[in-house]
Amino acid sequence: MHTVQLGAAEVLRPVRGLLGLVTSPLASARQGVERALDRNEQEELEKKARKYEEDAAEAARLRQENERLRRLLKGEQTSFEYAPLARVVAPVGGQLTERVLIDIGTNDGVKPEQPVVVGENILVGRTTSQVTPNTAEVILVTDQNFAAGVRIAPPKAPEDTAFKGSATPKEETTSGGSTTPEESTAAERTPSGEGVLRSNWEGYLGVDYVDLSAKAEQGDFVVTSGRAGERELLFPPGLLIGTVESVSSQDIDQYKKIVVAPAAKMNDLQEVRVIVDW
């Protein structure tokens, strides 16, 4: 029996070898197919992941844009008339100028010397004489040739509601409550400082000609006064410009030295509104 088994093994050995040669390519082919399927699945997953990332980035961009547009529309004041929403398309001028070009013009009611705002009526500049049917040049508040009559408004005083257009100085406080006679009297005894907003050659935005006796402190609001003495100016009263960053004076000074931090970042302007009437 053992001899027969050995003989059978010898006879079947070529057959087994032949079967091995036949099945080996099939196994390799199966492994190749599996690897190809794995690569295809991986590439498909990577493609889907990239698409999801792109969609998420686009959704985030749209959310930011919608939020910015809501802020612009929320700040509209009923007593003002606005031109259509304008997009900042390009900077204008050289290194010593702070001007931009917007994509609306006379066809949209825009004229020279009109206030330009963002957000809740934050003043960022005014239109210049360079206005065409479809474009307008805007000189920013940080330009050396820009000037505006302004006043200093303490944040917690009744005056700070002026730039929101919600109340007159003696009608309502920032929290909505009425002022007391003592508060009104105190406000009258300590007048807010008034002066001219200018940017110097060093690039500092400040308020000139503020009397030494006038009240002005760090953190106070700087808003347009709408006048200079009895003369009406280019801007309606109450447009927010920024906050007082520092106040200083010396014995030899005739006026306080006030540095202002703008409420809007001039380098990040994207959409603005032009106030065409008030």
PyMOL commands that set and color helices and strands:
alter all, ss='L'
color gray80, all
select helices_A, chain A and resi 2-74+106-108+158-164+181-189+266-268
alter helices_A, ss='H'
color red, helices_A
select strands_A, chain A and resi 81-82+86-92+99-102+115-118+122-131+136-140+148-153+194-199+205-211+221-224+227-228+231-232+240-248+255-262+271-277
alter strands_A, ss='S'
color yellow, strands_A
deselect
rebuild
show_as cartoon
